[in-house]
Amino acid sequence: MSENKAASRYAKSLIDLSTEQKAFEEIRNDMVLIEQVIDQNSELEAILHNPVIPLDKKYSILAGIFGKNVHALTNAYLKLLVSKGRSAILFDTTKAFIRQYNVIKGIVTAEVTSAIALTAANKEEIVAVVKREIGANEVIIKEKVNEKLIGGFILKVGDRQFDASISGSLNKLKKELSHGVV
């Protein structure tokens, strides 16, 4: 079984169990915390991937970092994952859990790349359009600034992309002119 499939299955099981125990939101917060800690700490990630480190040592490290800061179900989940020799996919399972949580809750991420930083009004307008077009309950905006766009923006939501940048328009015009279409 590939690592992504395993991570998705572990995440789905944790979602089912946390929903059953009415701790869905708490477990989601724990997964966000664990994802952030692993993402910001390459040494921890190396420990989780290292097959030489004994499983009980890996769990004691995780328990030391997260033990009192997470729900009892999360601690049990960490212990299970490590005891099954799956600590290497912990980071992937946290991402899979958050992705599945977002689907359940109708939360989408809109990646906006613009020539200059977006104003609050721009963000509100993008959120409104995405909610209307996608039917999302909540929109999380991830903003990037790329001065090479000259002006305008590129909006990505899932597998959809809308290019309203000046550089994108110029490239499109350039292609049309080179193919003799005008």
Beta strands, then each sheet from edge to edge (+ up, - down):
strand 1: 107-114
strand 2: 138-145
strand 3: 153-157
strand 4: 160-163
sheet 1: 2+ 1+ 3- 4+
end
